[in-house]
């Protein structure tokens, strides 16, 4: 006699496989969106991308940056065998190793420079929604700078411990 669980096993496995396939498809789609966003950004004047996102897209600038980050790191995601959005965002959000901090610092400086140039050129033409978006994005940059400073401080403390205290130079 066939048990109920035996009848449902195939359905459960099929649904699970569909779910896994959809998760993988979502990651691929997010990477494709990131690629398209990069293409759009390359066609816009310096500093206009954020405004374009705010005015034309049904998602936030932060979501756009996440899509772009997925696209720019797609090879790393393949190497790490990441197959879903949550795992991809988690991997890319993890703190970078000390040797990667220079790239992060350059990205932060470039972002600040772009915002300043764009803001100076457009302040008189911004809507309230756009001003709020700028304030929100400045807050994100400030948070990145604080996190970067803390990361550097931790690395400096660790190096100090290793170089001086670890060698008996107390």
C-alpha positions as CSV (number, residue, x, y, z in Angstrom):
1,X,0.0,0.0,0.0
2,X,1.4,3.4,-1.0
3,X,1.6,5.9,1.8
4,X,0.5,9.5,1.4
5,X,4.1,10.7,1.9
6,X,5.3,8.6,-1.0
7,X,2.7,10.2,-3.2
8,X,3.8,13.7,-2.2
9,X,7.5,13.1,-2.4
10,X,7.7,13.8,-6.1
11,X,5.6,17.0,-5.8
12,X,7.7,18.3,-3.0
13,X,10.9,17.6,-4.9
14,X,9.5,19.2,-8.1
15,X,8.4,22.3,-6.2
16,X,11.8,22.5,-4.5
17,X,13.6,22.3,-7.9
18,X,11.3,25.0,-9.3
19,X,12.1,27.2,-6.3
20,X,15.9,26.7,-6.8
21,X,15.6,27.4,-10.5
22,X,13.6,30.6,-9.8
23,X,16.2,31.8,-7.3
24,X,19.0,31.3,-9.9
25,X,16.9,33.0,-12.5
26,X,16.4,36.0,-10.1
27,X,20.1,36.4,-9.7
28,X,20.7,36.2,-13.4
29,X,18.0,38.8,-14.0
30,X,19.5,41.1,-11.3
31,X,22.9,40.9,-13.0
32,X,21.3,41.7,-16.4
33,X,19.6,44.8,-14.8
34,X,23.0,45.8,-13.4
35,X,24.6,45.5,-16.9
36,X,21.8,47.7,-18.4
37,X,22.2,50.2,-15.6
38,X,25.9,50.4,-16.3
39,X,25.2,51.0,-20.0
40,X,22.7,53.8,-19.2
41,X,25.1,55.4,-16.8
42,X,27.8,55.5,-19.5
43,X,25.5,57.4,-21.8
44,X,24.5,60.1,-19.2
45,X,26.4,63.2,-18.4
46,X,28.6,63.1,-15.3
47,X,26.4,63.2,-12.1
48,X,23.0,62.6,-13.8
49,X,22.7,58.9,-13.1
50,X,21.1,59.3,-9.6
51,X,18.6,61.7,-10.9
52,X,17.7,59.4,-13.8
53,X,17.2,56.6,-11.3
54,X,15.0,58.7,-9.1
55,X,12.9,60.0,-12.0
56,X,12.6,57.0,-14.2
57,X,13.0,53.8,-12.2
58,X,10.5,52.0,-9.9
59,X,13.3,51.3,-7.4
60,X,15.7,53.3,-5.2
61,X,19.2,54.4,-6.0
62,X,20.4,51.8,-3.4
63,X,18.7,49.0,-5.3
64,X,20.3,50.3,-8.5
65,X,23.7,50.2,-6.8
66,X,23.1,46.7,-5.7
67,X,22.2,45.6,-9.2
68,X,25.4,47.3,-10.6
69,X,27.5,45.7,-7.8
70,X,26.1,42.3,-8.8
71,X,26.9,42.9,-12.4
72,X,30.5,44.1,-11.7
73,X,31.1,41.1,-9.4
74,X,29.4,38.5,-11.5
75,X,32.7,36.5,-12.0
76,X,33.3,36.4,-8.2
77,X,29.7,35.2,-7.8
78,X,30.4,32.4,-10.3
79,X,33.7,31.5,-8.5
80,X,31.9,31.4,-5.1
81,X,29.1,29.3,-6.7
82,X,26.5,31.7,-5.5
83,X,23.1,31.0,-7.0
84,X,20.6,33.3,-5.3
85,X,20.2,37.0,-4.6
86,X,20.3,36.8,-0.8
87,X,23.6,34.9,-0.9
88,X,25.0,37.2,-3.5
89,X,24.2,40.4,-1.5
90,X,25.6,38.8,1.6
91,X,28.8,37.8,-0.1
92,X,29.3,41.3,-1.6
93,X,28.4,43.0,1.7
94,X,31.0,41.2,3.7
95,X,34.0,43.3,4.8
96,X,36.8,43.4,2.3
97,X,40.2,42.1,3.2
98,X,42.8,44.8,4.0
99,X,44.4,44.6,0.5
100,X,41.0,45.7,-1.0
101,X,40.6,48.8,1.2
102,X,42.4,51.0,-1.4
103,X,39.8,50.2,-4.0
104,X,37.0,50.9,-1.5
105,X,38.6,54.3,-0.6
106,X,38.9,55.3,-4.2
107,X,35.3,54.4,-4.9
108,X,34.2,56.4,-1.9
109,X,36.3,59.4,-2.9
110,X,35.0,59.2,-6.5
111,X,31.4,59.0,-5.3
112,X,31.8,62.1,-3.1
113,X,33.4,64.0,-6.0
114,X,30.6,63.0,-8.4
115,X,28.0,64.0,-6.0
116,X,29.6,67.4,-5.2
117,X,29.9,68.2,-8.9
118,X,26.4,67.1,-9.7
119,X,24.9,68.9,-6.7
120,X,26.7,72.1,-7.5
121,X,25.5,72.0,-11.1
122,X,21.9,71.1,-10.3
123,X,20.9,72.5,-6.9
124,X,18.7,75.2,-8.2
125,X,16.8,72.7,-10.4
126,X,16.1,69.9,-7.9
127,X,12.6,69.0,-6.8
128,X,11.9,68.2,-3.2
129,X,11.9,64.5,-4.0
130,X,15.4,64.8,-5.6
131,X,16.7,66.8,-2.7
132,X,15.5,64.1,-0.3
133,X,17.2,61.5,-2.5
134,X,20.5,63.5,-2.4
135,X,20.3,63.7,1.4
136,X,19.6,60.0,1.6
137,X,22.6,59.2,-0.6
138,X,24.9,61.5,1.3
139,X,23.9,59.7,4.5
140,X,24.9,56.4,2.8
141,X,28.3,57.9,1.8
142,X,28.8,59.2,5.4
143,X,28.0,55.8,6.8
144,X,30.5,54.2,4.3
145,X,33.2,56.6,5.4
146,X,32.6,55.9,9.1
147,X,32.6,52.1,8.4
148,X,35.8,52.5,6.4
149,X,37.5,54.5,9.2
150,X,36.5,51.9,11.8
151,X,37.8,49.1,9.5
152,X,41.2,50.9,9.1
153,X,41.3,51.5,12.9
154,X,40.7,47.8,13.6
155,X,43.4,46.8,11.0
156,X,45.9,49.3,12.5
157,X,45.2,47.9,16.0
158,X,45.7,44.4,14.8
159,X,49.0,45.3,13.1
160,X,50.2,47.1,16.2
161,X,49.4,44.0,18.3
162,X,51.2,41.7,15.8
163,X,54.2,43.9,15.3
164,X,54.9,45.2,18.8
165,X,53.1,43.3,21.4
166,X,53.4,39.9,19.6
167,X,57.2,40.2,19.5
168,X,57.6,41.0,23.2
169,X,58.2,44.7,22.7
170,X,55.8,45.6,25.5
